[in-house]
Amino acid sequence: MSLDIIQERLEREQPTTAAREQHVLREILQEIALSGLAHAGFFKQGAFHGGSSLRILHGLRRFSEDLDFILRQPNAGFAWARFADGLAAELALYGVDLEISDRSDERAVKCAFLKDESLGKLLRLRYPLRPGQKLTIKLEIDTNPPEGSVFEIRYVDFPVPFSVLAQDLSSGFALKLHAQLCRKYVKGRDWFDFLWYLQRQCVPRWDLLSNALAQTGPWQGHVRTIDAAWLVRELRTKVAAIDWTAAKQDVERFLGEPERRGLDVWDEAFFLAKAQALDASLAPR
């Protein structure tokens, strides 16, 4: 049965807490939803990016609540409702009775929520869900993305092999830097991902970063040339203004061990040192 595929995946993960088991269930639903979008033709116009993309395609060791996408070309008329039937049909193959709620409005980022309470009744769970408890996945897509992304075909093996279109890592790094510099609230997950990109010696796509900064944030409307010196200077300013205790609290619930232990060194001095390391890594050779 198709449900056996999910049970086997769940047992391989061997979650040791209720929170971790629910994370695993959501990760499974995310990958089945991706498969449904692929089979519905979504990736002809949209591309996968963000934290879930890094986890599923590149092994990032943190859970991400949302499935984030961008359109390849701006289209204010995009609607998640066009893919609702395909998503529902795909998840039904695995015993998921999907509830789809399209929350799109006039904003550029359009949202939908996938909700399910059937899996908890069908699977053998170590930590059963509460009666009526639903697993929820949020889909978000930027329908007016900045120019400059580069895309690539990537492959996913679960629940069956399929392909997705995704931003390449340099493009993803550029938009992560934009989020770090422009976000008005503390989100530790941004900085966890920043460290991940640094460990892989990624170089951001400068034109994409420049276009994103001109589109939204404090530099909106200002066309400027972005280089390593400017980026590191602005990162240092941002690092000095962040409440690092709050940043750690934001990200720790999305991490397992040993990643949580790495949060012990998170403070202003640590990230100033990382900004300096970025400066050195981006210097012309």
C-alpha positions as CSV (number, residue, x, y, z in Angstrom):
1,M,0.0,0.0,0.0
2,S,1.0,3.6,-0.5
3,L,0.5,4.3,3.2
4,D,3.3,1.7,3.9
5,I,5.8,4.1,2.2
6,I,5.0,6.7,4.8
7,Q,5.1,4.3,7.7
8,E,8.4,3.0,6.6
9,R,9.8,6.5,6.3
10,L,8.5,7.4,9.8
11,E,10.1,4.3,11.3
12,R,13.5,5.0,9.7
13,E,13.5,8.5,11.3
14,Q,12.9,7.0,14.8
15,P,11.7,10.3,16.4
16,T,12.3,10.4,20.1
17,T,9.9,13.2,21.0
18,A,6.3,14.2,20.1
19,A,7.6,17.4,18.6
20,R,10.1,15.6,16.4
21,E,7.6,13.0,15.3
22,Q,5.3,15.8,14.2
23,H,8.1,17.5,12.3
24,V,8.8,14.3,10.5
25,L,5.1,13.9,9.6
26,R,5.1,17.5,8.2
27,E,8.3,16.8,6.2
28,I,6.7,13.7,4.7
29,L,3.6,15.7,3.8
30,Q,5.8,18.5,2.3
31,E,7.5,16.0,0.0
32,I,4.3,14.4,-1.1
33,A,2.9,17.9,-1.8
34,L,6.0,18.7,-3.9
35,S,5.4,15.5,-5.8
36,G,1.7,16.6,-6.4
37,L,2.8,20.0,-7.7
38,A,5.4,18.4,-10.0
39,H,2.8,16.0,-11.5
40,A,0.4,18.9,-11.9
41,G,2.9,20.9,-14.0
42,F,3.5,23.6,-11.4
43,F,7.3,23.7,-12.1
44,K,6.7,24.9,-15.6
45,Q,6.1,28.3,-14.1
46,G,7.3,28.2,-10.4
47,A,10.5,27.3,-8.7
48,F,11.3,25.9,-5.2
49,H,13.4,28.0,-2.8
50,G,13.9,28.8,0.8
51,G,14.6,26.7,3.9
52,S,12.5,23.6,2.9
53,S,14.3,23.6,-0.5
54,L,17.7,23.6,1.3
55,R,16.6,20.8,3.6
56,I,15.0,18.5,0.9
57,L,17.4,19.2,-1.9
58,H,20.7,19.9,-0.1
59,G,20.5,18.4,3.4
60,L,20.1,21.5,5.6
61,R,19.7,20.2,9.1
62,R,16.7,22.2,10.3
63,F,13.0,21.8,9.9
64,S,11.1,24.5,7.9
65,E,7.4,25.1,8.3
66,D,6.7,26.4,4.9
67,L,7.1,25.4,1.2
68,D,8.4,28.5,-0.5
69,F,8.4,29.2,-4.2
70,I,8.9,32.0,-6.7
71,L,7.6,32.4,-10.1
72,R,10.0,32.3,-13.0
73,Q,8.3,35.3,-14.5
74,P,6.0,37.9,-12.7
75,N,2.3,37.0,-12.8
76,A,-0.1,38.8,-10.6
77,G,-2.9,36.5,-11.7
78,F,-1.3,33.4,-10.2
79,A,-3.7,31.3,-8.0
80,W,-3.0,28.2,-5.9
81,A,-6.5,27.1,-6.6
82,R,-5.4,26.0,-10.1
83,F,-3.3,23.2,-8.5
84,A,-5.8,22.2,-5.7
85,D,-7.2,19.2,-7.6
86,G,-3.7,17.8,-8.4
87,L,-2.5,18.2,-4.9
88,A,-5.6,16.5,-3.4
89,A,-5.4,13.6,-5.9
90,E,-1.7,13.1,-5.1
91,L,-2.1,13.1,-1.3
92,A,-5.2,10.8,-1.6
93,L,-2.9,8.1,-3.0
94,Y,-1.2,8.0,0.4
95,G,-4.3,8.1,2.6
96,V,-4.2,11.9,3.1
97,D,-7.7,13.5,3.2
98,L,-6.5,17.0,2.3
99,E,-8.1,20.3,3.2
100,I,-6.9,23.2,1.0
101,S,-7.4,26.8,2.0
102,D,-6.3,29.4,-0.6
103,R,-5.5,32.6,1.3
104,S,-4.3,34.6,-1.6
105,D,-5.1,38.2,-1.7
106,E,-3.8,41.2,-3.7
107,R,-0.3,41.0,-2.2
108,A,2.6,39.7,-4.3
109,V,3.2,36.8,-2.0
110,K,0.3,34.4,-2.2
111,C,-0.4,31.8,0.4
112,A,-2.3,28.6,0.8
113,F,-2.6,26.1,3.6
114,L,-2.8,22.3,3.4
115,K,-4.4,20.7,6.4
116,D,-4.8,17.0,7.3
117,E,-6.1,15.0,10.3
118,S,-6.2,11.6,8.6
119,L,-2.6,10.5,8.9
120,G,-2.6,10.5,12.7
121,K,-5.4,7.9,12.6
122,L,-3.9,5.7,9.9
123,L,-0.3,5.5,11.0
124,R,1.3,3.8,14.0
125,L,2.7,6.8,15.9
126,R,4.9,6.7,19.0
127,Y,3.2,9.9,20.1
128,P,-0.4,9.9,18.9
129,L,-1.9,13.2,17.9
130,R,-4.7,14.8,19.9
131,P,-8.2,14.2,18.7
132,G,-9.0,16.7,16.0
133,Q,-5.4,17.8,15.7
134,K,-4.4,18.8,12.2
135,L,-1.0,18.8,10.5
136,T,-0.7,22.1,8.6
137,I,1.7,23.0,5.7
138,K,1.9,26.6,4.4
139,L,2.6,27.2,0.7
140,E,3.9,30.7,-0.3
141,I,4.9,32.0,-3.7
142,D,6.3,35.3,-4.7
143,T,4.4,36.3,-7.8
144,N,6.6,39.4,-8.4
145,P,10.2,38.2,-7.8
146,P,13.2,40.4,-8.4
147,E,15.1,39.7,-11.6
148,G,18.4,37.7,-11.6
149,S,17.6,34.2,-10.3
150,V,19.3,31.2,-11.9
151,F,17.3,27.9,-11.9
152,E,18.3,24.3,-12.1
153,I,16.5,20.9,-12.2
154,R,16.9,18.9,-9.0
155,Y,15.5,15.4,-8.2
156,V,13.6,14.1,-5.2
157,D,13.3,10.4,-4.4
158,F,10.4,10.4,-2.0
159,P,7.6,9.3,-2.3
160,V,8.6,8.3,-5.8
161,P,11.3,9.9,-8.0
162,F,10.3,13.2,-9.5
163,S,12.0,16.5,-10.6
164,V,11.5,20.0,-9.4
165,L,12.8,23.4,-10.7
166,A,14.7,25.2,-8.0
167,Q,16.8,28.3,-7.4
168,D,20.5,27.5,-7.5
169,L,22.5,28.1,-4.2
170,S,24.0,31.4,-5.3
171,S,20.5,32.8,-6.0
172,G,19.2,31.4,-2.7
173,F,22.1,33.0,-0.8
174,A,21.3,36.4,-2.4
175,L,17.7,36.3,-1.3
176,K,18.7,35.1,2.2
177,L,21.0,38.0,2.5
178,H,18.2,40.3,1.4
179,A,15.9,38.8,4.1
180,Q,18.7,39.3,6.8
181,L,19.3,42.9,5.9
182,C,15.6,43.9,5.4
183,R,13.5,41.9,7.9
184,K,12.0,44.1,10.6
185,Y,11.9,41.3,13.3
186,V,14.3,38.8,14.6
187,K,14.3,35.5,12.8
188,G,17.1,33.2,13.9
189,R,16.4,30.8,11.1
190,D,17.9,33.4,8.7
191,W,21.1,33.4,10.5
192,F,21.3,29.6,10.8
193,D,20.9,29.4,7.0
194,F,23.5,32.1,6.6
195,L,26.0,30.0,8.4
196,W,25.1,27.0,6.2
197,Y,25.8,29.1,3.0
198,L,29.1,30.3,4.5
199,Q,30.2,26.7,5.2
200,R,29.7,25.9,1.6
201,Q,31.6,29.0,0.4
202,C,28.7,30.2,-1.6
203,V,28.9,33.5,-3.4
204,P,25.6,35.5,-3.8
205,R,24.4,36.6,-7.2
206,W,25.1,40.3,-6.9
207,D,22.6,41.4,-9.5
208,L,19.8,39.5,-7.8
209,L,20.7,40.9,-4.4
210,S,20.8,44.4,-5.9
211,N,17.4,44.0,-7.6
212,A,15.8,42.6,-4.4
213,L,17.1,45.5,-2.3
214,A,15.8,48.0,-4.8
215,Q,12.4,46.3,-4.8
216,T,11.7,46.0,-1.0
217,G,13.2,47.1,2.2
218,P,15.1,50.2,3.4
219,W,16.9,50.7,0.1
220,Q,13.6,50.4,-2.0
221,G,13.7,52.5,-5.1
222,H,17.5,53.0,-5.0
223,V,19.5,51.3,-7.8
224,R,23.0,50.7,-6.5
225,T,26.0,48.5,-7.2
226,I,26.3,45.9,-4.5
227,D,29.8,44.6,-3.7
228,A,31.4,42.6,-0.9
229,A,32.6,45.7,1.1
230,W,29.0,47.2,1.1
231,L,27.5,43.9,2.1
232,V,29.8,43.2,5.0
233,R,29.5,46.7,6.3
234,E,25.7,46.4,6.3
235,L,25.8,42.9,7.9
236,R,27.9,44.2,10.7
237,T,25.4,47.0,11.4
238,K,22.6,44.4,11.4
239,V,24.5,42.0,13.7
240,A,25.1,44.7,16.2
241,A,21.4,45.5,16.4
242,I,20.0,41.9,16.9
243,D,18.9,40.4,20.2
244,W,20.8,37.1,19.9
245,T,18.9,35.5,22.8
246,A,15.7,36.0,20.8
247,A,17.4,34.7,17.7
248,K,18.4,31.5,19.4
249,Q,14.9,31.0,20.8
250,D,13.4,31.4,17.3
251,V,15.5,28.7,15.7
252,E,16.1,26.1,18.4
253,R,12.7,24.5,18.1
254,F,13.5,23.7,14.5
255,L,16.8,21.9,15.3
256,G,17.8,18.6,16.6
257,E,21.1,17.6,18.1
258,P,24.0,18.4,17.7
259,E,22.7,21.6,15.9
260,R,21.2,23.0,19.1
261,R,24.6,22.9,20.8
262,G,26.0,25.1,18.1
263,L,23.7,27.9,19.3
264,D,25.9,28.3,22.5
265,V,28.3,30.5,20.6
266,W,25.6,32.7,19.0
267,D,26.3,36.3,20.0
268,E,27.4,39.6,18.4
269,A,31.1,38.7,18.5
270,F,30.5,35.4,16.8
271,F,28.6,36.8,13.9
272,L,30.9,39.8,13.5
273,A,33.7,37.2,13.1
274,K,31.5,35.4,10.5
275,A,31.0,38.6,8.6
276,Q,34.7,39.2,8.5
277,A,35.1,35.6,7.2
278,L,32.6,36.4,4.5
279,D,34.6,39.5,3.6
280,A,37.7,37.4,3.2
281,S,35.9,34.7,1.2
282,L,34.5,37.2,-1.3
283,A,37.8,39.1,-1.8
284,P,39.1,38.9,-5.4
285,R,41.8,36.2,-5.9
